[in-house]
Amino acid sequence: MSFDCVVIGGGAAGMMAAIQCKKNNMQTVIVEHTAKLGTKILKTGNGKCNFSNTFMDKEMYQNNNADYAMNIINRFNVDDTIYFFEDLSVYKKERNGYLYPRSEMAASVALALTGKIQELDIPVYFETGVKRIDRAADEYVLRLEGAKTNTIKTKTVILACGSAASPSSGSDGSGYKLVKKLGIKVVKPLPALTALESDKKNMKLAAGVRAFGNVKIMAAGREISQDTGEIQFTDYGISGIPVFQVSRFAVRALDSGMKVEAYVDVAADIKENELVSMIKDAVATRKHQSVSESLSGIFNKKLVMMICKDIGIEGNSSASCVNDDICQKLARQMKSLCYNITGYKGNDYAQVCQGGVDVSELNGNLESVNNPGIFFAGEITDIDGRCGGYNLQWAWSSGAVAAAAAYEYCNG
Ligand SMILES: Cc1cc2nc3c(=O)[nH]c(=O)nc-3n(C[C@H](O)[C@H](O)[C@H](O)COP(=O)(O)OP(=O)(O)OC[C@H]3O[C@@H](n4cnc5c(N)ncnc54)[C@H](O)[C@@H]3O)c2cc1C
């Protein structure tokens, strides 16, 4: 059996790539090693699928490959993505630039894509993997394993196997093995957009609190990243969107053996001297209550309990005992809670991986320089974006651009 393009992996990037190939009349097949297409899409955006963002800037892609990412995204951009989905009757809902389907159901995005694949009559080899990819004259020979065990020939291959993040959705890191067999370098994949673990004393006292604040990551004493938003305090460390945003830097630093600390400022919107005045006023006004009660109009009580313990007083003690020195210490601690970072939540928890196919091995068309006709799309590449729709946008853009380049390769 002979194809123009074999797409390996039926996630966001692979489905986009296969649809674009078939629209160009290329004989296309999807090889998917699970029994379903688009499983990860169902998990996105808390089940609502934040599929893109109207604010697009290279700062949204967090490593040195941001320019490479933007060159691809500019060729199939946010407007192209909106138009593509409108054409499938998936209309957008925008919230502060974040784009969701109007239905606010991730399943509606997956269903629209699988519907188009059916309509275009694109065959899908489910529960089938690829054992080997060999070059033979001007085509590739793929040996399949699993439900299909035959050998197929193709002019081009688009590898869209995802990463190692969220292995229950099928992206189990097996794509990297195929890439390495082709002699292509893979930058060590590590979790990104994940929570950070700590051995901070007293942290369990604040478990369950969500508070607006700033988180700053220090590695070997140097600031490497910071972000602001709703921080979640947990019994193992810290989580929430701002922690996700900075986590890739903390994870990479930990992996290279550095000492990593997170400094959390839960009063990021006010200066320390203003905070001291607020605390002094509160403990004076409510001196008949406990410290944590008296400050509960400023901070969550559980957070105050932890902070009191950190500075060596009991949150249940009387506010009347809090002198100016203690007010100062409380304010300082609230503005600079130190979490010694000892680890991070792994691939089962992480939303994406950093690392993957080294883009220095690719030309500007997502094609392997040393394996002409082999293209890459989606998270398998060493591109990772911030939370906010940037990873799915990368999947749509790279899928569409890889497909267009595969068409050029076949017809150029
Ligand atoms: C909980 C969660 C929430 C998220 N929320 C958002 C969000 O709101 N917005 C956003 O932009 N991003 C979000 N992301 C990230 C986004 O989902 C991914 O970046 C995107 O889905 C990657 O698409 P992909 O096609 O590259 O990979 P995947 O979607 O992982 O698809 C890869 C496919 O390839 C298949 N496969 C893997 N290996 C092989 C193999 N060897 N042979 C055959 N098939 C194989 C897999 O089974 C899978 O179907 C979220 C991720 C998670 C886990």
Ligand as a Chemical Component Dictionary entry (heavy atoms), coordinates in Angstrom:
data_LIG
# 
_chem_comp.id                   LIG 
_chem_comp.type                 NON-POLYMER 
_chem_comp.pdbx_formal_charge   0 
_chem_comp.three_letter_code    LIG 
# 
loop_
_chem_comp_atom.comp_id 
_chem_comp_atom.atom_id 
_chem_comp_atom.alt_atom_id 
_chem_comp_atom.type_symbol 
_chem_comp_atom.charge 
_chem_comp_atom.model_Cartn_x 
_chem_comp_atom.model_Cartn_y 
_chem_comp_atom.model_Cartn_z 
_chem_comp_atom.pdbx_ordinal 
LIG C1  C1  C 0 -4.779 18.457 31.378 1  
LIG C2  C2  C 0 -4.313 19.231 30.164 2  
LIG C3  C3  C 0 -4.898 20.446 29.880 3  
LIG C4  C4  C 0 -4.443 21.199 28.779 4  
LIG N1  N1  N 0 -5.083 22.359 28.464 5  
LIG C5  C5  C 0 -4.684 23.078 27.388 6  
LIG C6  C6  C 0 -5.400 24.242 26.977 7  
LIG O1  O1  O 0 -6.451 24.582 27.517 8  
LIG N2  N2  N 0 -4.887 24.961 25.942 9  
LIG C7  C7  C 0 -3.761 24.572 25.266 10 
LIG O2  O2  O 0 -3.349 25.267 24.331 11 
LIG N3  N3  N 0 -3.112 23.436 25.581 12 
LIG C8  C8  C 0 -3.556 22.672 26.606 13 
LIG N4  N4  N 0 -2.914 21.504 26.918 14 
LIG C9  C9  C 0 -1.778 21.065 26.070 15 
LIG C10 C10 C 0 -2.302 20.514 24.718 16 
LIG O3  O3  O 0 -3.345 19.618 24.989 17 
LIG C11 C11 C 0 -1.189 19.795 23.960 18 
LIG O4  O4  O 0 -0.085 20.651 23.809 19 
LIG C12 C12 C 0 -1.665 19.350 22.568 20 
LIG O5  O5  O 0 -2.794 18.515 22.685 21 
LIG C13 C13 C 0 -0.553 18.597 21.849 22 
LIG O6  O6  O 0 -1.062 18.088 20.652 23 
LIG P1  P1  P 0 -0.248 16.961 19.860 24 
LIG O7  O7  O 0 -1.115 16.568 18.730 25 
LIG O8  O8  O 0 1.112  17.419 19.594 26 
LIG O9  O9  O 0 -0.125 15.764 20.881 27 
LIG P2  P2  P 0 -1.258 14.843 21.541 28 
LIG O10 O10 O 0 -2.527 15.587 21.644 29 
LIG O11 O11 O 0 -0.654 14.297 22.762 30 
LIG O12 O12 O 0 -1.486 13.695 20.460 31 
LIG C14 C14 C 0 -0.520 12.716 20.185 32 
LIG C15 C15 C 0 -1.212 11.509 19.607 33 
LIG O13 O13 O 0 -0.239 10.601 19.116 34 
LIG C16 C16 C 0 -0.525 9.286  19.573 35 
LIG N5  N5  N 0 0.760  8.583  19.651 36 
LIG C17 C17 C 0 1.764  8.794  20.522 37 
LIG N6  N6  N 0 2.802  7.994  20.259 38 
LIG C18 C18 C 0 2.448  7.255  19.167 39 
LIG C19 C19 C 0 3.097  6.246  18.418 40 
LIG N7  N7  N 0 4.345  5.856  18.711 41 
LIG N8  N8  N 0 2.427  5.693  17.374 42 
LIG C20 C20 C 0 1.167  6.090  17.065 43 
LIG N9  N9  N 0 0.491  7.037  17.761 44 
LIG C21 C21 C 0 1.141  7.628  18.794 45 
LIG C22 C22 C 0 -1.199 9.494  20.918 46 
LIG O14 O14 O 0 -1.980 8.390  21.289 47 
LIG C23 C23 C 0 -2.027 10.753 20.644 48 
LIG O15 O15 O 0 -3.287 10.426 20.098 49 
LIG C24 C24 C 0 -3.365 20.718 27.986 50 
LIG C25 C25 C 0 -2.810 19.471 28.265 51 
LIG C26 C26 C 0 -3.281 18.726 29.340 52 
LIG C27 C27 C 0 -2.673 17.362 29.610 53 
# 
loop_
_chem_comp_bond.comp_id 
_chem_comp_bond.atom_id_1 
_chem_comp_bond.atom_id_2 
_chem_comp_bond.value_order 
_chem_comp_bond.pdbx_ordinal 
LIG C1  C2  SING 1  
LIG C2  C3  SING 2  
LIG C2  C26 DOUB 3  
LIG C3  C4  DOUB 4  
LIG C4  N1  SING 5  
LIG C4  C24 SING 6  
LIG N1  C5  DOUB 7  
LIG C5  C6  SING 8  
LIG C5  C8  SING 9  
LIG C6  O1  DOUB 10 
LIG C6  N2  SING 11 
LIG N2  C7  SING 12 
LIG C7  O2  DOUB 13 
LIG C7  N3  SING 14 
LIG N3  C8  DOUB 15 
LIG C8  N4  SING 16 
LIG N4  C9  SING 17 
LIG N4  C24 SING 18 
LIG C9  C10 SING 19 
LIG C10 O3  SING 20 
LIG C10 C11 SING 21 
LIG C11 O4  SING 22 
LIG C11 C12 SING 23 
LIG C12 O5  SING 24 
LIG C12 C13 SING 25 
LIG C13 O6  SING 26 
LIG O6  P1  SING 27 
LIG P1  O7  DOUB 28 
LIG P1  O8  SING 29 
LIG P1  O9  SING 30 
LIG O9  P2  SING 31 
LIG P2  O10 DOUB 32 
LIG P2  O11 SING 33 
LIG P2  O12 SING 34 
LIG O12 C14 SING 35 
LIG C14 C15 SING 36 
LIG C15 O13 SING 37 
LIG C15 C23 SING 38 
LIG O13 C16 SING 39 
LIG C16 N5  SING 40 
LIG C16 C22 SING 41 
LIG N5  C17 SING 42 
LIG N5  C21 SING 43 
LIG C17 N6  DOUB 44 
LIG N6  C18 SING 45 
LIG C18 C19 SING 46 
LIG C18 C21 DOUB 47 
LIG C19 N7  SING 48 
LIG C19 N8  DOUB 49 
LIG N8  C20 SING 50 
LIG C20 N9  DOUB 51 
LIG N9  C21 SING 52 
LIG C22 O14 SING 53 
LIG C22 C23 SING 54 
LIG C23 O15 SING 55 
LIG C24 C25 DOUB 56 
LIG C25 C26 SING 57 
LIG C26 C27 SING 58 
# 
